[in-house]
Amino acid sequence: MGEVINLRLARKQRARVTAEQRANENRRLFGRTAAEKAAETRARDRVEKTLDGAHLDKQPPNGKTE
């Protein structure tokens, strides 16, 4: 015969595992220092500025199109 399992305890254990996984995900997403957030912002701004500067269809500074 198989092993007897208390379903209430099994549900609680499964809930603990799920909560721990969610906590790890939140730590990864939100658990950053101000310096890490600032570095990511600088990197994103640098990439956007590089991409914006590489547009070929920009109008000349005087606003006239040829």
N, CA, C and O atoms as CSV, one atom per row, in Angstrom:
chain,resi,resn,atom,element,x,y,z
A,1,MET,N,N,0.845,-1.179,0.000
A,1,MET,CA,C,0.000,0.000,0.000
A,1,MET,C,C,0.887,1.238,0.000
A,1,MET,O,O,1.999,1.210,0.527
A,2,GLY,N,N,0.398,2.319,-0.589
A,2,GLY,CA,C,1.170,3.542,-0.725
A,2,GLY,C,C,1.256,4.330,0.573
A,2,GLY,O,O,0.647,3.991,1.588
A,3,GLU,N,N,2.023,5.371,0.491
A,3,GLU,CA,C,2.234,6.232,1.656
A,3,GLU,C,C,1.041,7.172,1.830
A,3,GLU,O,O,0.507,7.700,0.855
A,4,VAL,N,N,0.634,7.373,3.079
A,4,VAL,CA,C,-0.485,8.246,3.376
A,4,VAL,C,C,0.008,9.696,3.359
A,4,VAL,O,O,1.024,10.030,3.968
A,5,ILE,N,N,-0.746,10.558,2.638
A,5,ILE,CA,C,-0.360,11.958,2.496
A,5,ILE,C,C,-1.470,12.830,3.065
A,5,ILE,O,O,-2.643,12.638,2.746
A,6,ASN,N,N,-1.100,13.782,3.900
A,6,ASN,CA,C,-2.047,14.738,4.434
A,6,ASN,C,C,-2.192,15.840,3.383
A,6,ASN,O,O,-1.252,16.595,3.135
A,7,LEU,N,N,-3.377,15.930,2.767
A,7,LEU,CA,C,-3.587,16.862,1.664
A,7,LEU,C,C,-3.470,18.321,2.109
A,7,LEU,O,O,-3.001,19.164,1.344
A,8,ARG,N,N,-3.888,18.621,3.327
A,8,ARG,CA,C,-3.784,19.985,3.834
A,8,ARG,C,C,-2.325,20.411,3.900
A,8,ARG,O,O,-1.985,21.523,3.496
A,9,LEU,N,N,-1.464,19.539,4.405
A,9,LEU,CA,C,-0.041,19.854,4.493
A,9,LEU,C,C,0.597,19.936,3.112
A,9,LEU,O,O,1.486,20.755,2.883
A,10,ALA,N,N,0.144,19.088,2.195
A,10,ALA,CA,C,0.674,19.122,0.829
A,10,ALA,C,C,0.308,20.445,0.153
A,10,ALA,O,O,1.142,21.037,-0.532
A,11,ARG,N,N,-0.928,20.914,0.335
A,11,ARG,CA,C,-1.344,22.201,-0.235
A,11,ARG,C,C,-0.533,23.349,0.352
A,11,ARG,O,O,-0.115,24.254,-0.372
A,12,LYS,N,N,-0.313,23.312,1.659
A,12,LYS,CA,C,0.475,24.373,2.291
A,12,LYS,C,C,1.914,24.370,1.774
A,12,LYS,O,O,2.484,25.434,1.534
A,13,GLN,N,N,2.497,23.204,1.602
A,13,GLN,CA,C,3.858,23.110,1.089
A,13,GLN,C,C,3.933,23.647,-0.335
A,13,GLN,O,O,4.868,24.367,-0.684
A,14,ARG,N,N,2.942,23.295,-1.159
A,14,ARG,CA,C,2.918,23.789,-2.526
A,14,ARG,C,C,2.760,25.313,-2.546
A,14,ARG,O,O,3.375,25.984,-3.375
A,15,ALA,N,N,1.949,25.863,-1.650
A,15,ALA,CA,C,1.768,27.314,-1.565
A,15,ALA,C,C,3.068,27.989,-1.136
A,15,ALA,O,O,3.394,29.069,-1.629
A,16,ARG,N,N,3.813,27.366,-0.223
A,16,ARG,CA,C,5.100,27.921,0.201
A,16,ARG,C,C,6.083,27.976,-0.970
A,16,ARG,O,O,6.782,28.973,-1.150
A,17,VAL,N,N,6.133,26.925,-1.749
A,17,VAL,CA,C,7.042,26.871,-2.893
A,17,VAL,C,C,6.660,27.943,-3.913
A,17,VAL,O,O,7.527,28.635,-4.448
A,18,THR,N,N,5.378,28.076,-4.176
A,18,THR,CA,C,4.904,29.089,-5.124
A,18,THR,C,C,5.236,30.483,-4.615
A,18,THR,O,O,5.694,31.324,-5.389
A,19,ALA,N,N,5.017,30.746,-3.335
A,19,ALA,CA,C,5.309,32.060,-2.755
A,19,ALA,C,C,6.802,32.363,-2.826
A,19,ALA,O,O,7.191,33.503,-3.083
A,20,GLU,N,N,7.633,31.360,-2.603
A,20,GLU,CA,C,9.086,31.564,-2.669
A,20,GLU,C,C,9.516,31.884,-4.102
A,20,GLU,O,O,10.373,32.741,-4.316
A,21,GLN,N,N,8.928,31.202,-5.077
A,21,GLN,CA,C,9.253,31.489,-6.475
A,21,GLN,C,C,8.833,32.908,-6.848
A,21,GLN,O,O,9.567,33.612,-7.541
A,22,ARG,N,N,7.646,33.329,-6.386
A,22,ARG,CA,C,7.178,34.684,-6.672
A,22,ARG,C,C,8.075,35.714,-5.995
A,22,ARG,O,O,8.364,36.761,-6.574
A,23,ALA,N,N,8.516,35.424,-4.773
A,23,ALA,CA,C,9.406,36.336,-4.056
A,23,ALA,C,C,10.744,36.472,-4.781
A,23,ALA,O,O,11.285,37.573,-4.884
A,24,ASN,N,N,11.273,35.369,-5.277
A,24,ASN,CA,C,12.529,35.428,-6.038
A,24,ASN,C,C,12.379,36.264,-7.295
A,24,ASN,O,O,13.274,37.033,-7.643
A,25,GLU,N,N,11.248,36.117,-7.981
A,25,GLU,CA,C,11.009,36.900,-9.191
A,25,GLU,C,C,10.901,38.389,-8.851
A,25,GLU,O,O,11.455,39.227,-9.562
A,26,ASN,N,N,10.196,38.719,-7.773
A,26,ASN,CA,C,10.077,40.120,-7.367
A,26,ASN,C,C,11.415,40.691,-6.935
A,26,ASN,O,O,11.701,41.858,-7.202
A,27,ARG,N,N,12.229,39.901,-6.279
A,27,ARG,CA,C,13.564,40.372,-5.893
A,27,ARG,C,C,14.383,40.696,-7.133
A,27,ARG,O,O,15.120,41.681,-7.163
A,28,ARG,N,N,14.249,39.860,-8.152
A,28,ARG,CA,C,14.992,40.088,-9.393
A,28,ARG,C,C,14.497,41.348,-10.088
A,28,ARG,O,O,15.299,42.117,-10.617
A,29,LEU,N,N,13.175,41.568,-10.092
A,29,LEU,CA,C,12.625,42.705,-10.810
A,29,LEU,C,C,12.758,44.021,-10.044
A,29,LEU,O,O,13.089,45.048,-10.637
A,30,PHE,N,N,12.506,44.005,-8.750
A,30,PHE,CA,C,12.381,45.240,-7.996
A,30,PHE,C,C,13.489,45.449,-6.972
A,30,PHE,O,O,13.590,46.536,-6.402
A,31,GLY,N,N,14.302,44.471,-6.727
A,31,GLY,CA,C,15.303,44.562,-5.678
A,31,GLY,C,C,16.628,45.107,-6.183
A,31,GLY,O,O,17.672,44.486,-5.985
A,32,ARG,N,N,16.593,46.261,-6.832
A,32,ARG,CA,C,17.821,46.836,-7.366
A,32,ARG,C,C,18.157,48.113,-6.608
A,32,ARG,O,O,17.271,48.792,-6.088
A,33,THR,N,N,19.423,48.425,-6.553
A,33,THR,CA,C,19.855,49.644,-5.891
A,33,THR,C,C,19.621,50.837,-6.814
A,33,THR,O,O,19.387,50.677,-8.012
A,34,ALA,N,N,19.686,52.023,-6.238
A,34,ALA,CA,C,19.509,53.238,-7.035
A,34,ALA,C,C,20.597,53.350,-8.105
A,34,ALA,O,O,20.331,53.806,-9.217
A,35,ALA,N,N,21.813,52.936,-7.772
A,35,ALA,CA,C,22.912,52.991,-8.742
A,35,ALA,C,C,22.643,52.058,-9.918
A,35,ALA,O,O,22.926,52.412,-11.063
A,36,GLU,N,N,22.102,50.876,-9.652
A,36,GLU,CA,C,21.787,49.943,-10.738
A,36,GLU,C,C,20.680,50.500,-11.630
A,36,GLU,O,O,20.743,50.378,-12.853
A,37,LYS,N,N,19.660,51.114,-11.009
A,37,LYS,CA,C,18.578,51.714,-11.789
A,37,LYS,C,C,19.105,52.864,-12.644
A,37,LYS,O,O,18.729,52.988,-13.809
A,38,ALA,N,N,19.974,53.710,-12.076
A,38,ALA,CA,C,20.532,54.840,-12.814
A,38,ALA,C,C,21.400,54.353,-13.970
A,38,ALA,O,O,21.354,54.923,-15.060
A,39,ALA,N,N,22.182,53.312,-13.744
A,39,ALA,CA,C,23.036,52.770,-14.806
A,39,ALA,C,C,22.184,52.225,-15.947
A,39,ALA,O,O,22.518,52.415,-17.116
A,40,GLU,N,N,21.099,51.556,-15.618
A,40,GLU,CA,C,20.220,51.026,-16.661
A,40,GLU,C,C,19.573,52.168,-17.437
A,40,GLU,O,O,19.444,52.089,-18.658
A,41,THR,N,N,19.166,53.227,-16.743
A,41,THR,CA,C,18.568,54.381,-17.410
A,41,THR,C,C,19.564,55.044,-18.350
A,41,THR,O,O,19.217,55.406,-19.474
A,42,ARG,N,N,20.807,55.203,-17.888
A,42,ARG,CA,C,21.841,55.798,-18.748
A,42,ARG,C,C,22.078,54.945,-19.985
A,42,ARG,O,O,22.199,55.471,-21.091
A,43,ALA,N,N,22.143,53.651,-19.806
A,43,ALA,CA,C,22.382,52.752,-20.935
A,43,ALA,C,C,21.222,52.824,-21.929
A,43,ALA,O,O,21.449,52.857,-23.139
A,44,ARG,N,N,19.993,52.848,-21.437
A,44,ARG,CA,C,18.827,52.934,-22.311
A,44,ARG,C,C,18.816,54.260,-23.060
A,44,ARG,O,O,18.521,54.290,-24.254
A,45,ASP,N,N,19.137,55.368,-22.368
A,45,ASP,CA,C,19.186,56.679,-23.020
A,45,ASP,C,C,20.261,56.720,-24.099
A,45,ASP,O,O,20.054,57.298,-25.166
A,46,ARG,N,N,21.415,56.103,-23.820
A,46,ARG,CA,C,22.504,56.081,-24.791
A,46,ARG,C,C,22.077,55.327,-26.052
A,46,ARG,O,O,22.358,55.767,-27.167
A,47,VAL,N,N,21.403,54.202,-25.875
A,47,VAL,CA,C,20.947,53.416,-27.018
A,47,VAL,C,C,19.908,54.200,-27.811
A,47,VAL,O,O,19.961,54.223,-29.041
A,48,GLU,N,N,18.965,54.841,-27.127
A,48,GLU,CA,C,17.944,55.611,-27.832
A,48,GLU,C,C,18.559,56.778,-28.595
A,48,GLU,O,O,18.163,57.063,-29.725
A,49,LYS,N,N,19.523,57.451,-27.979
A,49,LYS,CA,C,20.173,58.579,-28.631
A,49,LYS,C,C,20.933,58.099,-29.867
A,49,LYS,O,O,20.913,58.770,-30.899
A,50,THR,N,N,21.596,56.959,-29.780
A,50,THR,CA,C,22.334,56.402,-30.912
A,50,THR,C,C,21.373,56.054,-32.044
A,50,THR,O,O,21.645,56.344,-33.209
A,51,LEU,N,N,20.252,55.433,-31.696
A,51,LEU,CA,C,19.294,55.061,-32.724
A,51,LEU,C,C,18.641,56.289,-33.345
A,51,LEU,O,O,18.432,56.329,-34.558
A,52,ASP,N,N,18.317,57.288,-32.534
A,52,ASP,CA,C,17.698,58.505,-33.060
A,52,ASP,C,C,18.660,59.252,-33.979
A,52,ASP,O,O,18.225,59.869,-34.952
A,53,GLY,N,N,19.945,59.208,-33.690
A,53,GLY,CA,C,20.929,59.888,-34.516
A,53,GLY,C,C,21.212,59.175,-35.822
A,53,GLY,O,O,21.837,59.753,-36.711
A,54,ALA,N,N,20.769,57.931,-35.963
A,54,ALA,CA,C,21.070,57.150,-37.155
A,54,ALA,C,C,19.947,57.182,-38.183
A,54,ALA,O,O,20.027,56.476,-39.188
A,55,HIS,N,N,18.901,57.981,-37.963
A,55,HIS,CA,C,17.813,58.048,-38.934
A,55,HIS,C,C,18.306,58.688,-40.223
A,55,HIS,O,O,19.016,59.693,-40.193
A,56,LEU,N,N,17.934,58.114,-41.335
A,56,LEU,CA,C,18.365,58.624,-42.625
A,56,LEU,C,C,17.382,59.634,-43.204
A,56,LEU,O,O,17.764,60.453,-44.040
A,57,ASP,N,N,16.130,59.589,-42.777
A,57,ASP,CA,C,15.115,60.435,-43.381
A,57,ASP,C,C,14.842,61.690,-42.549
A,57,ASP,O,O,13.719,62.193,-42.549
A,58,LYS,N,N,15.837,62.194,-41.851
A,58,LYS,CA,C,15.683,63.407,-41.078
A,58,LYS,C,C,15.592,64.615,-42.013
A,58,LYS,O,O,16.217,64.638,-43.073
A,59,GLN,N,N,14.812,65.611,-41.610
A,59,GLN,CA,C,14.755,66.840,-42.382
A,59,GLN,C,C,15.927,67.714,-42.003
A,59,GLN,O,O,16.423,67.617,-40.880
A,60,PRO,N,N,16.387,68.564,-42.905
A,60,PRO,CA,C,17.482,69.479,-42.591
A,60,PRO,C,C,17.076,70.432,-41.470
A,60,PRO,O,O,15.884,70.638,-41.239
A,61,PRO,N,N,18.051,71.016,-40.771
A,61,PRO,CA,C,17.730,71.889,-39.636
A,61,PRO,C,C,16.882,73.105,-40.010
A,61,PRO,O,O,16.163,73.621,-39.155
A,62,ASN,N,N,16.942,73.591,-41.287
A,62,ASN,CA,C,16.151,74.756,-41.668
A,62,ASN,C,C,14.697,74.409,-41.940
A,62,ASN,O,O,13.888,75.312,-42.152
A,63,GLY,N,N,14.338,73.130,-41.940
A,63,GLY,CA,C,12.966,72.702,-42.089
A,63,GLY,C,C,12.494,72.553,-43.520
A,63,GLY,O,O,11.358,72.134,-43.743
A,64,LYS,N,N,13.328,72.881,-44.501
A,64,LYS,CA,C,12.942,72.775,-45.901
A,64,LYS,C,C,13.229,71.374,-46.418
A,64,LYS,O,O,14.223,70.747,-46.050
A,65,THR,N,N,12.355,70.905,-47.262
A,65,THR,CA,C,12.576,69.607,-47.894
A,65,THR,C,C,12.943,69.848,-49.346
A,65,THR,O,O,12.465,70.796,-49.969
A,66,GLU,N,N,13.772,69.009,-49.864
A,66,GLU,CA,C,14.230,69.182,-51.243
A,66,GLU,C,C,13.540,68.239,-52.169
A,66,GLU,O,O,13.806,68.249,-53.370
